[in-house]
Amino acid sequence: MLELIAVMFALAYVVLAVKVRRSCWLAAIASAALYCWIFAEASLYMESALQLFYIGAAIYGWYYWGADQSAKPIPIRRWSLKQHSWAVALTLVGATLFGSALAKFTDAALPWLDSFTTVAALVTTWMVTQKILENWLYWIVIDAVSIYLYTSRGLDMTAALYGGYILLAVAGLMQWYRNFRAQTELDEANGRHATLERVDAA
């Protein structure tokens, strides 16, 4: 029952994130709090610790996405190839370090995969808080690996959730890209308008 409730909150988070709704972060907090306990019971220690980060990131995301309701919404942005290279490098190095530590000092199940999904999720969650368009591509990879990880520990409902996550990540990528294109076209139109105003004033 506890896993089912966590799954429902987690699903609500992704659906609301796809729609770029600030309330997604409230669902994230509820889901992460439950999964912190669930993963610890399944000996997925990195995944359990990750939930504490999710709670902190969700609090930050709630603030960053709309602390000042009168202000202009934060735009969806894209990262350069260099920024993505740093993100991937950080993920691989972090996963190697944490995986080695878990394998040596704990009875963690699948320490390398556990560490990879955890570190990758840390990086990608930060991308979500910053409204980086490509975050959805990262989630597709993370979710695919997570399905195997959770199935191996008997967390079948959570594994099924991550299968749904892949579909939602594709939908999220498409929706955010449409929003990105719309705001880019609006910015270009505003820029042209501003240029014409300066010419007329001259």
MIVEX-946706 format. One record per residue (C-alpha): x, y, z; residue number from 1. Coordinates in nm, 4 decimals, always signed. Each point is the difference from the previous one (the first is absolute). Layout:
% MIVEX-946706
node x: X y: Y z: Z num: NUM
...
% end
This chain:
% MIVEX-946706
node x: +0.0000 y: +0.0000 z: +0.0000 num: 1
node x: +0.2809 y: +0.2415 z: +0.0887 num: 2
node x: +0.1677 y: -0.0617 z: -0.3350 num: 3
node x: -0.3292 y: +0.0594 z: -0.1829 num: 4
node x: -0.0517 y: +0.3356 z: +0.1724 num: 5
node x: +0.3585 y: +0.1009 z: -0.0834 num: 6
node x: -0.0580 y: -0.1014 z: -0.3618 num: 7
node x: -0.3138 y: +0.2155 z: -0.0200 num: 8
node x: +0.1794 y: +0.3074 z: +0.1332 num: 9
node x: +0.2989 y: -0.0624 z: -0.2298 num: 10
node x: -0.2273 y: -0.0325 z: -0.3013 num: 11
node x: -0.1787 y: +0.3217 z: +0.0946 num: 12
node x: +0.3372 y: +0.1766 z: +0.0198 num: 13
node x: +0.1019 y: -0.0953 z: -0.3544 num: 14
node x: -0.3403 y: +0.0778 z: -0.1520 num: 15
node x: -0.0013 y: +0.3437 z: +0.1633 num: 16
node x: +0.3633 y: +0.0591 z: -0.1019 num: 17
node x: -0.0881 y: -0.0777 z: -0.3623 num: 18
node x: -0.2677 y: +0.2681 z: +0.0246 num: 19
node x: +0.2571 y: +0.2345 z: +0.1607 num: 20
node x: -0.2186 y: +0.0344 z: +0.3118 num: 21
node x: +0.1626 y: +0.1277 z: +0.3172 num: 22
node x: -0.2066 y: -0.2421 z: +0.2100 num: 23
node x: +0.2129 y: -0.2865 z: -0.1365 num: 24
node x: +0.2508 y: +0.0727 z: +0.2745 num: 25
node x: -0.2537 y: -0.0668 z: +0.2758 num: 26
node x: -0.0694 y: -0.3449 z: -0.1446 num: 27
node x: +0.3757 y: -0.0559 z: -0.0243 num: 28
node x: +0.0471 y: +0.0682 z: +0.3710 num: 29
node x: -0.2711 y: -0.2498 z: +0.0979 num: 30
node x: +0.1336 y: -0.2690 z: -0.2334 num: 31
node x: +0.3623 y: +0.0451 z: +0.1066 num: 32
node x: -0.0851 y: -0.0216 z: +0.3698 num: 33
node x: -0.1709 y: -0.3360 z: -0.0534 num: 34
node x: +0.2672 y: -0.1401 z: -0.2300 num: 35
node x: +0.2747 y: +0.0892 z: +0.2466 num: 36
node x: -0.1402 y: -0.2712 z: +0.2275 num: 37
node x: -0.0890 y: -0.2464 z: -0.2774 num: 38
node x: +0.3460 y: -0.0013 z: -0.1587 num: 39
node x: +0.1763 y: -0.0326 z: +0.3338 num: 40
node x: -0.2066 y: -0.3116 z: +0.0697 num: 41
node x: +0.1056 y: -0.1385 z: -0.3417 num: 42
node x: +0.3723 y: +0.0651 z: +0.0734 num: 43
node x: +0.0198 y: +0.2604 z: -0.2766 num: 44
node x: +0.1854 y: +0.2444 z: +0.2203 num: 45
node x: +0.1016 y: +0.2495 z: -0.2661 num: 46
node x: -0.3559 y: +0.0137 z: -0.1291 num: 47
node x: -0.1212 y: +0.0572 z: +0.3558 num: 48
node x: +0.2489 y: +0.2814 z: +0.0581 num: 49
node x: -0.0964 y: +0.1477 z: -0.3359 num: 50
node x: -0.3505 y: +0.0614 z: +0.1300 num: 51
node x: +0.1361 y: +0.2465 z: +0.2566 num: 52
node x: +0.1548 y: +0.1949 z: -0.2859 num: 53
node x: -0.3313 y: -0.0160 z: -0.1867 num: 54
node x: -0.1766 y: +0.1556 z: +0.2963 num: 55
node x: +0.2537 y: +0.2839 z: +0.0126 num: 56
node x: -0.0130 y: +0.0449 z: -0.3779 num: 57
node x: -0.3801 y: +0.0035 z: +0.0077 num: 58
node x: +0.0002 y: +0.2755 z: +0.2608 num: 59
node x: +0.2445 y: +0.1967 z: -0.2162 num: 60
node x: -0.2015 y: -0.0740 z: -0.3152 num: 61
node x: -0.3198 y: +0.1210 z: +0.1663 num: 62
node x: +0.1727 y: +0.3256 z: +0.0885 num: 63
node x: +0.1894 y: +0.0441 z: -0.3278 num: 64
node x: -0.3002 y: -0.0716 z: -0.2236 num: 65
node x: -0.2198 y: +0.2627 z: +0.1556 num: 66
node x: +0.1023 y: +0.1649 z: +0.3249 num: 67
node x: -0.1100 y: +0.3333 z: -0.1429 num: 68
node x: -0.3275 y: -0.0620 z: -0.1830 num: 69
node x: +0.0099 y: +0.3522 z: -0.1448 num: 70
node x: +0.3303 y: -0.0649 z: -0.1743 num: 71
node x: +0.0391 y: -0.1381 z: -0.3519 num: 72
node x: +0.0111 y: -0.3845 z: -0.0012 num: 73
node x: +0.3452 y: -0.1543 z: -0.0329 num: 74
node x: +0.0521 y: -0.0935 z: -0.3684 num: 75
node x: +0.0909 y: -0.3472 z: -0.1232 num: 76
node x: +0.3664 y: -0.0004 z: -0.1040 num: 77
node x: +0.2448 y: -0.2245 z: -0.1851 num: 78
node x: +0.3516 y: -0.1010 z: +0.0987 num: 79
node x: +0.3012 y: +0.0133 z: -0.2290 num: 80
node x: +0.1938 y: -0.3129 z: -0.1002 num: 81
node x: +0.2720 y: +0.1009 z: +0.2461 num: 82
node x: -0.2477 y: +0.0186 z: +0.2877 num: 83
node x: -0.1396 y: -0.3423 z: -0.0871 num: 84
node x: +0.3517 y: -0.1419 z: -0.0190 num: 85
node x: +0.0698 y: +0.1238 z: +0.3518 num: 86
node x: -0.3295 y: -0.1449 z: +0.1227 num: 87
node x: +0.0750 y: -0.3438 z: -0.1459 num: 88
node x: +0.3582 y: +0.0038 z: +0.1299 num: 89
node x: -0.1163 y: +0.0967 z: +0.3485 num: 90
node x: -0.2552 y: -0.2808 z: -0.0050 num: 91
node x: +0.2514 y: -0.2672 z: -0.1019 num: 92
node x: +0.2654 y: +0.1094 z: +0.2474 num: 93
node x: -0.2498 y: +0.0267 z: +0.2839 num: 94
node x: -0.1524 y: -0.3394 z: -0.0800 num: 95
node x: +0.3446 y: -0.1614 z: -0.0042 num: 96
node x: +0.1006 y: +0.1480 z: +0.3349 num: 97
node x: -0.3256 y: -0.0781 z: +0.1791 num: 98
node x: -0.0285 y: -0.3431 z: -0.1606 num: 99
node x: +0.3482 y: -0.0936 z: +0.1192 num: 100
node x: -0.0784 y: +0.1160 z: +0.3531 num: 101
node x: -0.3290 y: -0.1894 z: +0.0154 num: 102
node x: +0.1544 y: -0.3189 z: -0.1386 num: 103
node x: +0.2812 y: +0.0112 z: +0.2549 num: 104
node x: -0.1691 y: +0.1212 z: +0.3171 num: 105
node x: -0.3676 y: -0.1026 z: -0.0196 num: 106
node x: -0.2300 y: -0.2868 z: -0.0957 num: 107
node x: -0.1676 y: +0.2202 z: -0.2602 num: 108
node x: -0.1796 y: -0.1788 z: -0.2809 num: 109
node x: +0.1385 y: +0.0818 z: -0.3468 num: 110
node x: +0.2268 y: +0.2795 z: +0.1300 num: 111
node x: +0.1149 y: +0.1189 z: -0.3432 num: 112
node x: -0.3465 y: +0.0344 z: -0.1522 num: 113
node x: -0.1346 y: +0.1415 z: +0.3257 num: 114
node x: +0.2725 y: +0.2648 z: -0.0040 num: 115
node x: -0.0429 y: +0.0791 z: -0.3697 num: 116
node x: -0.3740 y: +0.0620 z: +0.0221 num: 117
node x: +0.0471 y: +0.2002 z: +0.3183 num: 118
node x: +0.2727 y: +0.2323 z: -0.1262 num: 119
node x: -0.1682 y: +0.0383 z: -0.3397 num: 120
node x: -0.3272 y: +0.0877 z: +0.1727 num: 121
node x: +0.1762 y: +0.2613 z: +0.2123 num: 122
node x: +0.1349 y: +0.1710 z: -0.3104 num: 123
node x: -0.3265 y: -0.0293 z: -0.1908 num: 124
node x: -0.2184 y: +0.1227 z: +0.2861 num: 125
node x: +0.2139 y: +0.3134 z: +0.0096 num: 126
node x: -0.0651 y: +0.0378 z: -0.3724 num: 127
node x: -0.3754 y: -0.0194 z: +0.0649 num: 128
node x: +0.0153 y: +0.2741 z: +0.2640 num: 129
node x: +0.1795 y: +0.2173 z: -0.2571 num: 130
node x: -0.2489 y: -0.0915 z: -0.2742 num: 131
node x: +0.2637 y: -0.1483 z: -0.2323 num: 132
node x: -0.1796 y: -0.1520 z: -0.3000 num: 133
node x: +0.2284 y: -0.3016 z: -0.0387 num: 134
node x: -0.0706 y: -0.1293 z: +0.3504 num: 135
node x: -0.2617 y: -0.2318 z: -0.1515 num: 136
node x: +0.2629 y: -0.1785 z: -0.2114 num: 137
node x: +0.2021 y: -0.0689 z: +0.3141 num: 138
node x: -0.3093 y: -0.1349 z: +0.1776 num: 139
node x: -0.0676 y: -0.2474 z: -0.2813 num: 140
node x: +0.3431 y: -0.1597 z: +0.0555 num: 141
node x: -0.0316 y: +0.0080 z: +0.3795 num: 142
node x: -0.3488 y: -0.1494 z: -0.0073 num: 143
node x: +0.1049 y: -0.2845 z: -0.2299 num: 144
node x: +0.2848 y: -0.0994 z: +0.2341 num: 145
node x: -0.2249 y: +0.0409 z: +0.3045 num: 146
node x: -0.2532 y: -0.2521 z: -0.1343 num: 147
node x: +0.2616 y: -0.2751 z: +0.0215 num: 148
node x: +0.1235 y: +0.1240 z: +0.3372 num: 149
node x: -0.3428 y: -0.0036 z: +0.1644 num: 150
node x: -0.1158 y: -0.3251 z: -0.1615 num: 151
node x: +0.3059 y: -0.1751 z: +0.1413 num: 152
node x: -0.1030 y: +0.1089 z: +0.3519 num: 153
node x: -0.3626 y: -0.1051 z: -0.0345 num: 154
node x: -0.1362 y: +0.3548 z: -0.0263 num: 155
node x: -0.2250 y: -0.0856 z: -0.2914 num: 156
node x: -0.2443 y: +0.2895 z: +0.0382 num: 157
node x: +0.2879 y: +0.2452 z: +0.0075 num: 158
node x: +0.1540 y: -0.1654 z: -0.3066 num: 159
node x: -0.3336 y: +0.0332 z: -0.1810 num: 160
node x: -0.0116 y: +0.3653 z: +0.1062 num: 161
node x: +0.3367 y: +0.0594 z: -0.1632 num: 162
node x: -0.1264 y: -0.1604 z: -0.3189 num: 163
node x: -0.2737 y: +0.2613 z: +0.0039 num: 164
node x: +0.2613 y: +0.2630 z: +0.0770 num: 165
node x: +0.1696 y: -0.0722 z: -0.3322 num: 166
node x: -0.3221 y: +0.0743 z: -0.1865 num: 167
node x: -0.0553 y: +0.3130 z: +0.2084 num: 168
node x: +0.3585 y: +0.1105 z: -0.0635 num: 169
node x: -0.0631 y: -0.0198 z: -0.3741 num: 170
node x: -0.3212 y: +0.2002 z: +0.0471 num: 171
node x: +0.1859 y: +0.2464 z: +0.2210 num: 172
node x: +0.2721 y: +0.0498 z: -0.2583 num: 173
node x: -0.2573 y: +0.0718 z: -0.2697 num: 174
node x: -0.2028 y: +0.2364 z: +0.2198 num: 175
node x: +0.3022 y: +0.1914 z: +0.1282 num: 176
node x: +0.1387 y: +0.0288 z: -0.3519 num: 177
node x: -0.3271 y: +0.1511 z: -0.1205 num: 178
node x: +0.0085 y: +0.2440 z: +0.2907 num: 179
node x: +0.3650 y: +0.0797 z: -0.0738 num: 180
node x: -0.0745 y: +0.0711 z: -0.3653 num: 181
node x: -0.2977 y: +0.2182 z: +0.0912 num: 182
node x: +0.1975 y: +0.2089 z: +0.2470 num: 183
node x: +0.2914 y: +0.0298 z: -0.2467 num: 184
node x: -0.2328 y: +0.1274 z: -0.2713 num: 185
node x: -0.1566 y: +0.2425 z: +0.2486 num: 186
node x: +0.3421 y: +0.1297 z: +0.1052 num: 187
node x: +0.1007 y: +0.0459 z: -0.3640 num: 188
node x: -0.3243 y: +0.1865 z: -0.0709 num: 189
node x: +0.0511 y: +0.2237 z: +0.3025 num: 190
node x: +0.3574 y: +0.0628 z: -0.1106 num: 191
node x: -0.1115 y: +0.1064 z: -0.3457 num: 192
node x: -0.2650 y: +0.2231 z: +0.1525 num: 193
node x: +0.2536 y: +0.1642 z: +0.2301 num: 194
node x: +0.2341 y: +0.0572 z: -0.2953 num: 195
node x: -0.2761 y: +0.1697 z: -0.2003 num: 196
node x: -0.0854 y: +0.2226 z: +0.2971 num: 197
node x: +0.3633 y: +0.1123 z: +0.0271 num: 198
node x: +0.0109 y: +0.0728 z: -0.3750 num: 199
node x: -0.3225 y: +0.2019 z: +0.0189 num: 200
node x: +0.1284 y: +0.1923 z: +0.2998 num: 201
node x: +0.3173 y: +0.0867 z: -0.1875 num: 202
% end
